[in-house]
Each structure stands twice: as structure tokens, then as C-alpha cells.
Amino acid sequence: MITEACRTVNRVCRRWRDGVTEARQILSPVLCLCLVFLLSYIAVQRAGSIFTGGSTSETNTTSRPVERPVISSNADELEIALAKASMPNKTLIMTVANRAWMEPNGLVDLLLESFRIGEGTQDLLDYLLIVALDEKAFNRCKEIHPHCYDLRTEGVDFSGEKFFMTEDYLKITRRKIEFLKDVVEHGFSFVFTDADVIWLRNPFRRFSTEADFQISCDTCDYDPTDLRNLPNTGFAFVRSNQQAINLYNLWYNSTQRYPGKHDQDVFNQMKFSKEFNDTGIKLLFLDAAYFSGFCDTRATLEYVCTMHANCCKGLKAKTDDLRATIEDWMLFRLDVTRRSEMHWRSRDECRRSLHI
């Protein structure tokens, strides 16, 4: 479909060049490229597919109603929200957002856009739950997405931009761990994705069936079971079982034990402890070739599933460079003949943000 779009645009461009002098002066390669983007965007939106677990086959959901778990009569508000967003096997995708991240053309909008233009990711939007940390975030979520959950905390304002390692930032990370603990205790498995992660390919095919807890890395230099890998808690796949419940109980309690450290540092501390081993959790670090970020430049356009704006400070820098990443992806999808030559552009805004 993308090839047809390119041919259509080429025909339009030729007719305009041959027929109208003014059009020849005005029309530029940039405009043609914009038209290609528009037509290919529509084509990609129609080509989404979903993998719902258990095998590597894909199931197209566009021709049938989305199936959901049955909601019990005594379900609480959280369980109802989880069930409405989850797959039949009680697995869903979740992100947490406040007002600053939910601004138009901001991080959450880029996340949603990436689902729409990724390979096999469009239908996954049916299973994405946006967890809003404040009233304005919740209200905007309801305007742009069908599955929203209100996680406002009385007496705490989570709405503004929270800079890394500030007191409010640490409060958000602790609240996130407490919430995810509630989710696994309700019997739901999930992929947690930070709002500054974009999805370019369906990641479910890359998850192991053997692990309880699979987490991305800032740096993964060792084998996927080696605890020396440096985890990034912004992307993880968690199976709901007793081991996961044990882990989240330990993790939440450890945030009290290590004041002044965010959830990622706490996880990095506790993963070497006897208590961590006693949880019985089967931990696996995700391959950075598929689950990548700005900290690690080894992932290629040919294989990447997700891209995280880690090693980056500030909403503007994250947003600008993630938007550039989406543009790189679209060019890769369009230009089939030059794919082997194409690479990510430099993340200039994020690189500068680390030296301000």
C-alpha cells in the first residue's frame, strides 16, 4: 500500500510539473514527501495487527469485536478499568501521565501516534490504559483515548513537569510502584511503558514465555539473566503471579528503605539482595537490539520495537528527539530500496540537555 501511495504522488508531481507553470515553481520535493507521508500514514493505519500471546501468529482484530475478560459483580473501580482495557488473557498495556505529559503534541500524543504508524501495533491501542495522575490529565485522556483511569492522590499536585530526582518526581515513582502492585494483585499481567517510549513494532513476539518479569536496560552488556545489567524501569513486561506480587511488595517497601532514590535505583539496589532472591521471581533483561533507548545507539531501524527517550532531560528535548525518531521511522518505511543505508539521526536536543 505504501508503494502505491508513492507511485500516486509521483504521478501527481509529474502532472503538476508538466501542466502548470505556477505549480512547477511552487511544488518542491518537500511537498511531495509530505504527500507521501499523508498517504502512507493512512495506509499503515489500515494494516495494523495484534499478537495476543501464546504463539507467534498474528490475529487481525479489525473485523471482529474486541474481546474482554468478564467483569465480576463485586469488582472495584480499578478492576473494571483494567478489564475494559485488557486482552482476553487479562493482559494489557499501561502508561502513567500527568497534565504536562498530556499536553497536545506532547509525549502521550507521540506515544499514541507511534502505535498508529508502527508495524503490527495499531490494534494494540485497544489494550492501552492511560493512568492519569491529575484531573486535567484525566480530562484530556477522555478526549483522545477510550481507556483512562483516574489515579489522583489527595493533597499532592502531580500535574506539572517533574524534573528528574526532585521531590515530586520521587513521589510519582513511588506512587507508580504502589499502583503496579495493585494491578498484579488484581490478577492482571501488563506491559508498562513510560510516556516517553514510542512503539515501532509489536513487542509481544520478543517476550520470553519463561520469565515472570522482563525489563529494559539503559545498558545491557551481559547475558539477559545477569544482574550486572543496568535496568530501566520505563519499560517492562510483568506476568501476574505470586512471584510478581512478592516482587512488588518488596519494591514498594524498599522505596521507604532507600529515601531519596527513585524506583530504578531502588530496583538496582534490591536485585542483589537475599529478599529479592526469596521472591522467586524469574527476571530477564530485554535485548537492547529490540528494546532500545537514547542511552544505547546499537539498535537499528531493521529490528527495533521500542525507543525510549532515556539519557535525556526535559519534556521539550524528549519530545523534539522522539518526533525526529518517528520521522526517521517513516522514511525507513517508505524508502524500501535504501533501508540498509538508513540510520537514526543524532539526538541533538537530548544530548544538549545533559550538558545544560
Rosetta blueprint (number, residue, H / E / L):
1 M L
2 I H
3 T H
4 E H
5 A H
6 C H
7 R H
8 T H
9 V H
10 N H
11 R H
12 V H
13 C H
14 R H
15 R H
16 W H
17 R H
18 D H
19 G H
20 V L
21 T H
22 E H
23 A H
24 R H
25 Q H
26 I H
27 L L
28 S L
29 P H
30 V H
31 L H
32 C H
33 L H
34 C H
35 L H
36 V H
37 F H
38 L H
39 L H
40 S H
41 Y H
42 I H
43 A H
44 V H
45 Q H
46 R L
47 A L
48 G L
49 S L
50 I E
51 F L
52 T L
53 G L
54 G L
55 S L
56 T L
57 S L
58 E L
59 T E
60 N L
61 T L
62 T L
63 S L
64 R L
65 P L
66 V L
67 E L
68 R L
69 P L
70 V L
71 I L
72 S L
73 S L
74 N L
75 A L
76 D L
77 E H
78 L H
79 E H
80 I H
81 A H
82 L H
83 A H
84 K H
85 A H
86 S L
87 M L
88 P L
89 N L
90 K L
91 T E
92 L E
93 I E
94 M E
95 T E
96 V E
97 A E
98 N L
99 R L
100 A L
101 W L
102 M L
103 E L
104 P L
105 N L
106 G L
107 L H
108 V H
109 D H
110 L H
111 L H
112 L H
113 E H
114 S H
115 F H
116 R H
117 I H
118 G L
119 E E
120 G L
121 T L
122 Q H
123 D H
124 L H
125 L H
126 D H
127 Y H
128 L E
129 L E
130 I E
131 V E
132 A E
133 L L
134 D L
135 E H
136 K H
137 A H
138 F H
139 N H
140 R H
141 C H
142 K H
143 E H
144 I H
145 H L
146 P L
147 H L
148 C E
149 Y E
150 D E
151 L L
152 R L
153 T L
154 E L
155 G L
156 V L
157 D L
158 F L
159 S L
160 G L
161 E L
162 K L
163 F L
164 F L
165 M L
166 T L
167 E H
168 D H
169 Y H
170 L H
171 K H
172 I H
173 T H
174 R H
175 R H
176 K H
177 I H
178 E H
179 F H
180 L H
181 K H
182 D H
183 V H
184 V H
185 E H
186 H L
187 G L
188 F L
189 S E
190 F E
191 V E
192 F E
193 T E
194 D L
195 A L
196 D L
197 V E
198 I E
199 W E
200 L L
201 R E
202 N L
203 P H
204 F H
205 R H
206 R H
207 F L
208 S L
209 T L
210 E L
211 A L
212 D L
213 F E
214 Q E
215 I E
216 S E
217 C E
218 D E
219 T E
220 C L
221 D L
222 Y L
223 D L
224 P L
225 T L
226 D L
227 L L
228 R L
229 N L
230 L E
231 P E
232 N E
233 T E
234 G E
235 F E
236 A E
237 F E
238 V E
239 R L
240 S L
241 N L
242 Q H
243 Q H
244 A H
245 I H
246 N H
247 L H
248 Y H
249 N H
250 L H
251 W H
252 Y H
253 N H
254 S H
255 T H
256 Q H
257 R H
258 Y L
259 P L
260 G L
261 K L
262 H L
263 D H
264 Q H
265 D H
266 V H
267 F H
268 N H
269 Q H
270 M H
271 K L
272 F L
273 S L
274 K H
275 E H
276 F H
277 N H
278 D H
279 T L
280 G L
281 I L
282 K L
283 L E
284 L E
285 F E
286 L L
287 D L
288 A L
289 A L
290 Y L
291 F E
292 S E
293 G E
294 F L
295 C L
296 D E
297 T L
298 R L
299 A L
300 T L
301 L L
302 E L
303 Y L
304 V L
305 C L
306 T E
307 M E
308 H E
309 A L
310 N L
311 C L
312 C L
313 K L
314 G L
315 L H
316 K H
317 A H
318 K H
319 T H
320 D H
321 D H
322 L H
323 R H
324 A H
325 T H
326 I H
327 E H
328 D H
329 W H
330 M H
331 L H
332 F H
333 R H
334 L H
335 D L
336 V H
337 T H
338 R H
339 R H
340 S H
341 E H
342 M L
343 H L
344 W L
345 R L
346 S L
347 R L
348 D H
349 E H
350 C H
351 R H
352 R H
353 S H
354 L L
355 H L
356 I L
